[in-house]
Amino acid sequence: MHYQIKEIQTGEFDLSLGTMRIVNMSRILQVEKSMRLHGQLQPVVARVHEGGFQLIDGFKRLYACENLLIESLQCRLLAVDEDQAKILLLSYNWSNRSLEPYEEGLVLQDLLQTHDMAQKELSRLTGKSTSWVSRRLSLIGRLDEEICSDIRMGILTSSHARALMRLPRGNQLAVARVICSFNLTSRQSDRFVDAYLEAEDEQSQQLLLDNPEKVLYRPVVNDLQEQVYDPRLSGYGNQLATAMHEIITGMQELLKLLESPRVKSLHYSEQALVFPAGEIIHDGALRVKQTIEHLQTQTNKI
């Protein structure tokens, strides 16, 4: 594919394809930390469009540059039309899995509607199965529009969407409020939706919405220990205990991977992409330690 490399001012980029991307601040901050340390490791990708440069890949790098007050980005300019650009938006992000399934669904839906493509044509162009295409389109078509808006804003994730799409549209918003209020993981969301669907009548469903703690913190056996709902704790107390338990599980898995001999096989470019997250983990661990120590000090004074 023919292309040229050019230095482009950040304000010159056309961000119209960004409507099919989710705003994920944690990922933007990771990219920002990486760029602060290492600069721009890879060029963004764009196409010449209506006298401007329509950005195809590199939205997080662009947002990070704006935060860092960097005025220009190295860009790979491609000679492609709009439907090719949207297919490239998908393919450029498959290797590092930076697109959520919902974002993939947004791109496919746009191609389906704007470019009058059938699902079989989308399957051929993306190299994915028709069932893969159908599942992504279902994430869009079976969700309430307000839920879709929350996903695009990063309030809900694609994993939450997969749980919510099992519900009738009229019930999705109420369950989504529980997911947001209790900051549920995808596993907890699936568990809550299961309980909601199993409820015998509307009154039972409302009882779940009013008091979700017993569903969220009922006994669950995992590799560490049995995590149970403790009636001595409030809903917040159970939520806090569960969050700590999940961090311990994740920490053990992370240490296992970091201490593996395979870590030495990471290429420098991989390290530059992966390890900036370690700074966030390090800073977070220090804040958790300081906060807990402060709370313990305050408790001892009582």
LUMTOR-163563 format. One record per residue (C-alpha): residue number from 0; chain; residue in one letter; y, z, x. Coordinates in pm, whole numbers, plus 32768, in hexadecimal, padded with zeros to 4 digits. Layout:
<atoms>
{atom NUM,"A","A",{Y,Z,X}}
...
</atoms>
This chain:
<atoms>
{atom 0,"A","M",{8000,8000,8000}}
{atom 1,"A","H",{8150,7F96,808F}}
{atom 2,"A","Y",{8248,80AD,80D0}}
{atom 3,"A","Q",{836E,8112,81A7}}
{atom 4,"A","I",{83DD,8266,8228}}
{atom 5,"A","K",{8545,82C5,81DE}}
{atom 6,"A","E",{861E,83FE,81EF}}
{atom 7,"A","I",{86AA,843A,8090}}
{atom 8,"A","Q",{87AD,8535,8018}}
{atom 9,"A","T",{8712,8632,7F29}}
{atom 10,"A","G",{8814,85E6,7E1D}}
{atom 11,"A","E",{87B0,8476,7E14}}
{atom 12,"A","F",{8653,84B0,7D8A}}
{atom 13,"A","D",{8601,8451,7C22}}
{atom 14,"A","L",{8533,8575,7B99}}
{atom 15,"A","S",{84CD,84D4,7A4D}}
{atom 16,"A","L",{8358,84F0,7A9F}}
{atom 17,"A","G",{838E,8665,7ACB}}
{atom 18,"A","T",{8376,868E,7950}}
{atom 19,"A","M",{81FF,866F,7983}}
{atom 20,"A","R",{81F5,878A,7A80}}
{atom 21,"A","I",{81E6,8902,7A47}}
{atom 22,"A","V",{82ED,89E6,7ADE}}
{atom 23,"A","N",{8223,8AD4,7BBA}}
{atom 24,"A","M",{8313,8BB8,7C75}}
{atom 25,"A","S",{8206,8C64,7D47}}
{atom 26,"A","R",{8193,8B16,7DD5}}
{atom 27,"A","I",{82FA,8AA6,7E0F}}
{atom 28,"A","L",{833A,8BE9,7ED1}}
{atom 29,"A","Q",{8200,8BAD,7FA3}}
{atom 30,"A","V",{827B,8A50,7FFB}}
{atom 31,"A","E",{83D4,8ADD,8042}}
{atom 32,"A","K",{8346,8BDA,813A}}
{atom 33,"A","S",{827A,8AC9,81E4}}
{atom 34,"A","M",{83A8,89E3,8203}}
{atom 35,"A","R",{847E,8AFE,8288}}
{atom 36,"A","L",{837F,8B36,839E}}
{atom 37,"A","H",{8302,89D5,83E4}}
{atom 38,"A","G",{83F8,88E4,8344}}
{atom 39,"A","Q",{8380,87B7,827D}}
{atom 40,"A","L",{8219,8770,82E3}}
{atom 41,"A","Q",{81DC,8647,81FC}}
{atom 42,"A","P",{82C9,8549,8162}}
{atom 43,"A","V",{8300,854D,7FEB}}
{atom 44,"A","V",{82A1,8411,7F2C}}
{atom 45,"A","A",{8389,8345,7E4E}}
{atom 46,"A","R",{83C9,81E5,7DCE}}
{atom 47,"A","V",{850B,811F,7DB1}}
{atom 48,"A","H",{856E,812B,7C41}}
{atom 49,"A","E",{86AF,80BC,7B98}}
{atom 50,"A","G",{8777,80DC,7CD7}}
{atom 51,"A","G",{86EE,8238,7D22}}
{atom 52,"A","F",{85B3,82D5,7DAB}}
{atom 53,"A","Q",{84BB,8351,7CA4}}
{atom 54,"A","L",{83FA,8473,7D3A}}
{atom 55,"A","I",{8280,8457,7D11}}
{atom 56,"A","D",{81FB,856B,7DF1}}
{atom 57,"A","G",{82B0,868E,7E95}}
{atom 58,"A","F",{8362,8745,7D7A}}
{atom 59,"A","K",{831D,889F,7E0D}}
{atom 60,"A","R",{839B,8829,7F62}}
{atom 61,"A","L",{84DA,87A9,7EBF}}
{atom 62,"A","Y",{8516,88EE,7DFE}}
{atom 63,"A","A",{84D2,89B4,7F3D}}
{atom 64,"A","C",{85CF,88DC,7FF9}}
{atom 65,"A","E",{86D7,8923,7EF3}}
{atom 66,"A","N",{8699,8A99,7F1C}}
{atom 67,"A","L",{86AC,8A77,8098}}
{atom 68,"A","L",{87E7,899E,8080}}
{atom 69,"A","I",{8737,8881,8137}}
{atom 70,"A","E",{87F9,8743,80EA}}
{atom 71,"A","S",{86F3,8633,811D}}
{atom 72,"A","L",{857E,85F1,811E}}
{atom 73,"A","Q",{84A7,84F6,81D5}}
{atom 74,"A","C",{8418,8413,80C8}}
{atom 75,"A","R",{8305,830D,80B3}}
{atom 76,"A","L",{838F,81FA,7FD2}}
{atom 77,"A","L",{828B,812E,7F15}}
{atom 78,"A","A",{82AC,7FDF,7E66}}
{atom 79,"A","V",{81F7,8036,7D21}}
{atom 80,"A","D",{8243,801C,7BAE}}
{atom 81,"A","E",{825F,8145,7AC0}}
{atom 82,"A","D",{80F6,8155,7A46}}
{atom 83,"A","Q",{8078,813F,7BAD}}
{atom 84,"A","A",{8168,8257,7C0A}}
{atom 85,"A","K",{80D2,8338,7AFF}}
{atom 86,"A","I",{7F6F,82F0,7B74}}
{atom 87,"A","L",{7FE1,8344,7CD7}}
{atom 88,"A","L",{807B,8488,7C57}}
{atom 89,"A","L",{7F1A,84E9,7BF1}}
{atom 90,"A","S",{7E62,846C,7D26}}
{atom 91,"A","Y",{7F4E,8500,7E2A}}
{atom 92,"A","N",{7F0C,865B,7DA0}}
{atom 93,"A","W",{7D92,864E,7D79}}
{atom 94,"A","S",{7D3F,869B,7EE4}}
{atom 95,"A","N",{7DFA,87E8,7EE7}}
{atom 96,"A","R",{7DCB,882D,7D72}}
{atom 97,"A","S",{7F3D,8871,7D46}}
{atom 98,"A","L",{7F41,87D9,7BE8}}
{atom 99,"A","E",{7ECD,88B6,7ACB}}
{atom 100,"A","P",{7DEA,8815,79C2}}
{atom 101,"A","Y",{7F08,882C,78C9}}
{atom 102,"A","E",{7FE9,8761,79B2}}
{atom 103,"A","E",{7ED8,865D,79D4}}
{atom 104,"A","G",{7EC9,8653,7859}}
{atom 105,"A","L",{8042,8618,7844}}
{atom 106,"A","V",{802A,84EE,792F}}
{atom 107,"A","L",{7F01,845C,7874}}
{atom 108,"A","Q",{7FAA,848B,7723}}
{atom 109,"A","D",{80E3,83DC,77A3}}
{atom 110,"A","L",{8013,82B5,7822}}
{atom 111,"A","L",{7F5B,82AA,76D7}}
{atom 112,"A","Q",{8098,82A4,7606}}
{atom 113,"A","T",{81A2,8200,76E1}}
{atom 114,"A","H",{80C9,80F8,7787}}
{atom 115,"A","D",{7FDB,80BD,7663}}
{atom 116,"A","M",{7E9F,8108,772D}}
{atom 117,"A","A",{7D4F,8161,7695}}
{atom 118,"A","Q",{7C82,8287,7713}}
{atom 119,"A","K",{7B87,8197,77B6}}
{atom 120,"A","E",{7CA4,80F4,7876}}
{atom 121,"A","L",{7D21,824A,78E6}}
{atom 122,"A","S",{7BC1,829E,795A}}
{atom 123,"A","R",{7BB1,815C,7A26}}
{atom 124,"A","L",{7D09,818A,7AC3}}
{atom 125,"A","T",{7CD5,82F7,7B1F}}
{atom 126,"A","G",{7B6C,82D0,7B8B}}
{atom 127,"A","K",{7B11,83F5,7AA8}}
{atom 128,"A","S",{7A17,8400,798A}}
{atom 129,"A","T",{7A83,83C4,7822}}
{atom 130,"A","S",{7A1E,852B,77D2}}
{atom 131,"A","W",{7B0B,85A7,78E6}}
{atom 132,"A","V",{7C25,84DB,784B}}
{atom 133,"A","S",{7BCD,8557,76EE}}
{atom 134,"A","R",{7BCD,86C6,7758}}
{atom 135,"A","R",{7D26,86A7,77F7}}
{atom 136,"A","L",{7DB5,85FB,76C4}}
{atom 137,"A","S",{7D1F,870B,75E8}}
{atom 138,"A","L",{7DE9,880F,76A5}}
{atom 139,"A","I",{7F22,8761,7624}}
{atom 140,"A","G",{7EB8,86F3,74C9}}
{atom 141,"A","R",{7E1A,8837,7450}}
{atom 142,"A","L",{7F2F,8928,74B2}}
{atom 143,"A","D",{805E,899F,73EF}}
{atom 144,"A","E",{81A0,8907,7477}}
{atom 145,"A","E",{8231,8A5F,74C8}}
{atom 146,"A","I",{80F9,8AA9,7596}}
{atom 147,"A","C",{812A,895D,764A}}
{atom 148,"A","S",{8290,89BC,769A}}
{atom 149,"A","D",{8221,8B0D,7729}}
{atom 150,"A","I",{8122,8A5C,7807}}
{atom 151,"A","R",{8227,8967,788C}}
{atom 152,"A","M",{8309,8A8E,78DE}}
{atom 153,"A","G",{81F1,8B40,7998}}
{atom 154,"A","I",{81DC,8C60,789D}}
{atom 155,"A","L",{8075,8C05,7844}}
{atom 156,"A","T",{7F75,8B54,7921}}
{atom 157,"A","S",{7E7D,8A3A,78E2}}
{atom 158,"A","S",{7D6A,8B41,78DE}}
{atom 159,"A","H",{7E20,8BF6,77C5}}
{atom 160,"A","A",{7E44,8AA5,7715}}
{atom 161,"A","R",{7CCB,8A69,771F}}
{atom 162,"A","A",{7C94,8BB8,7675}}
{atom 163,"A","L",{7DA5,8B82,7570}}
{atom 164,"A","M",{7D37,8A22,7513}}
{atom 165,"A","R",{7BFA,8AB8,747E}}
{atom 166,"A","L",{7CD3,8B52,736F}}
{atom 167,"A","P",{7D74,8AA7,7243}}
{atom 168,"A","R",{7EDF,8A54,728E}}
{atom 169,"A","G",{7F55,8B53,718E}}
{atom 170,"A","N",{7EB3,8C6F,7254}}
{atom 171,"A","Q",{7F10,8C05,73B5}}
{atom 172,"A","L",{806D,8C9A,73CA}}
{atom 173,"A","A",{8001,8DF8,7364}}
{atom 174,"A","V",{7EEA,8DFB,7467}}
{atom 175,"A","A",{7FD1,8D63,756E}}
{atom 176,"A","R",{80C2,8E87,7539}}
{atom 177,"A","V",{7FA6,8F78,7590}}
{atom 178,"A","I",{7F53,8EAB,76C7}}
{atom 179,"A","C",{80BD,8EB7,773C}}
{atom 180,"A","S",{80FD,9024,76DC}}
{atom 181,"A","F",{7FC7,90A1,7794}}
{atom 182,"A","N",{7FDD,8F9E,78AC}}
{atom 183,"A","L",{7E72,8F3F,7870}}
{atom 184,"A","T",{7D9C,8E86,796A}}
{atom 185,"A","S",{7CDF,8D4F,78F9}}
{atom 186,"A","R",{7B9F,8E1D,78DD}}
{atom 187,"A","Q",{7C47,8F24,7807}}
{atom 188,"A","S",{7CE4,8E13,7730}}
{atom 189,"A","D",{7B8E,8D77,76F1}}
{atom 190,"A","R",{7B03,8ECC,7697}}
{atom 191,"A","F",{7C1E,8F13,75A4}}
{atom 192,"A","V",{7C02,8DBD,74FE}}
{atom 193,"A","D",{7A8A,8DF3,74DA}}
{atom 194,"A","A",{7ACA,8F3E,7429}}
{atom 195,"A","Y",{7BD7,8EA0,734E}}
{atom 196,"A","L",{7AED,8D88,72E1}}
{atom 197,"A","E",{79D5,8E80,729D}}
{atom 198,"A","A",{7AB5,8F57,71BD}}
{atom 199,"A","E",{7A34,8F58,7056}}
{atom 200,"A","D",{7B80,8F29,6FA0}}
{atom 201,"A","E",{7CFA,8F18,6FCD}}
{atom 202,"A","Q",{7D19,9092,6FBD}}
{atom 203,"A","S",{7C25,90B9,70E0}}
{atom 204,"A","Q",{7CE4,8FB1,71A3}}
{atom 205,"A","Q",{7E2B,9069,716A}}
{atom 206,"A","L",{7D8D,91AE,71E2}}
{atom 207,"A","L",{7D33,90FB,7326}}
{atom 208,"A","L",{7E96,907C,734E}}
{atom 209,"A","D",{7F26,91D5,730D}}
{atom 210,"A","N",{7E33,928B,73F3}}
{atom 211,"A","P",{7DA1,9199,74F5}}
{atom 212,"A","E",{7D53,92A2,75FD}}
{atom 213,"A","K",{7BF3,92F1,7589}}
{atom 214,"A","V",{7B93,9183,75A0}}
{atom 215,"A","L",{7C3D,914E,76EF}}
{atom 216,"A","Y",{7BB0,9284,7795}}
{atom 217,"A","R",{7A58,929F,76FB}}
{atom 218,"A","P",{793A,92C8,77F7}}
{atom 219,"A","V",{7917,919E,78E0}}
{atom 220,"A","V",{781E,919C,79FF}}
{atom 221,"A","N",{787D,90E3,7B3C}}
{atom 222,"A","D",{781D,90E7,7CAD}}
{atom 223,"A","L",{78E6,9220,7CFE}}
{atom 224,"A","Q",{78A6,9316,7BE8}}
{atom 225,"A","E",{78B6,9340,7A72}}
{atom 226,"A","Q",{7A18,9324,79F0}}
{atom 227,"A","V",{7A3F,93E1,78A8}}
{atom 228,"A","Y",{7B47,942B,77A7}}
{atom 229,"A","D",{7BB2,9590,77E8}}
{atom 230,"A","P",{7C24,9635,76A3}}
{atom 231,"A","R",{7CE6,9737,7770}}
{atom 232,"A","L",{7DD0,9623,77E4}}
{atom 233,"A","S",{7EDA,956A,7720}}
{atom 234,"A","G",{7ED1,93F1,76FF}}
{atom 235,"A","Y",{7FB9,93DA,782A}}
{atom 236,"A","G",{7EE1,94D0,78EE}}
{atom 237,"A","N",{7DA8,9400,78AE}}
{atom 238,"A","Q",{7E64,92C3,7909}}
{atom 239,"A","L",{7ED6,9361,7A51}}
{atom 240,"A","A",{7D75,93DA,7AA5}}
{atom 241,"A","T",{7CE4,9281,7A5C}}
{atom 242,"A","A",{7DEC,91D1,7B30}}
{atom 243,"A","M",{7D9C,92B7,7C57}}
{atom 244,"A","H",{7C2B,9274,7C2B}}
{atom 245,"A","E",{7C66,90FB,7C2F}}
{atom 246,"A","I",{7D3A,9115,7D6B}}
{atom 247,"A","I",{7C26,91D9,7E1B}}
{atom 248,"A","T",{7B2B,90CB,7DBB}}
{atom 249,"A","G",{7C15,8FB7,7E32}}
{atom 250,"A","M",{7C64,906F,7F75}}
{atom 251,"A","Q",{7AF5,9094,7FCB}}
{atom 252,"A","E",{7ABC,8F20,7F8D}}
{atom 253,"A","L",{7BF2,8EC2,805C}}
{atom 254,"A","L",{7B89,8F9E,8181}}
{atom 255,"A","K",{7A2E,8F07,8177}}
{atom 256,"A","L",{7AC6,8DAA,8196}}
{atom 257,"A","L",{7BC5,8E0B,82A1}}
{atom 258,"A","E",{7ABA,8EB1,8378}}
{atom 259,"A","S",{79D3,8D85,835D}}
{atom 260,"A","P",{79A8,8CB0,849B}}
{atom 261,"A","R",{7A08,8B83,83C6}}
{atom 262,"A","V",{7B76,8BF0,83CF}}
{atom 263,"A","K",{7B88,8B6A,8535}}
{atom 264,"A","S",{7B38,8A0D,84B5}}
{atom 265,"A","L",{7C7C,89FA,83EC}}
{atom 266,"A","H",{7D5B,88E2,8469}}
{atom 267,"A","Y",{7EC5,893A,84BD}}
{atom 268,"A","S",{7F42,887C,838B}}
{atom 269,"A","E",{7E53,8946,82B0}}
{atom 270,"A","Q",{7ECB,8A8C,834A}}
{atom 271,"A","A",{8032,8A2A,8301}}
{atom 272,"A","L",{7FDA,89F8,8191}}
{atom 273,"A","V",{7EF6,8B26,8165}}
{atom 274,"A","F",{7F80,8C3F,823C}}
{atom 275,"A","P",{80E2,8C5B,81AB}}
{atom 276,"A","A",{803B,8CFC,807D}}
{atom 277,"A","G",{7FC9,8E0D,816F}}
{atom 278,"A","E",{8133,8E78,8199}}
{atom 279,"A","I",{8153,8EA4,8021}}
{atom 280,"A","I",{800F,8F71,801D}}
{atom 281,"A","H",{8089,9041,8145}}
{atom 282,"A","D",{81DC,9082,80A4}}
{atom 283,"A","G",{8137,90D1,7F57}}
{atom 284,"A","A",{8043,91C5,7FF7}}
{atom 285,"A","L",{8163,927D,809F}}
{atom 286,"A","R",{8223,9292,7F57}}
{atom 287,"A","V",{80ED,9315,7EA0}}
{atom 288,"A","K",{80B6,941A,7FB0}}
{atom 289,"A","Q",{8223,948A,7FAB}}
{atom 290,"A","T",{8232,9494,7E2E}}
{atom 291,"A","I",{80F1,9561,7E0F}}
{atom 292,"A","E",{8166,9652,7F1D}}
{atom 293,"A","H",{82B4,967A,7E6A}}
{atom 294,"A","L",{8209,96B7,7D1B}}
{atom 295,"A","Q",{8120,97B9,7DB8}}
{atom 296,"A","T",{824A,986A,7E56}}
{atom 297,"A","Q",{82FF,9872,7D08}}
{atom 298,"A","T",{81C4,98F3,7C58}}
{atom 299,"A","N",{8198,9A0C,7D55}}
{atom 300,"A","K",{82F9,9A85,7D08}}
{atom 301,"A","I",{82AC,9AB1,7B99}}
</atoms>
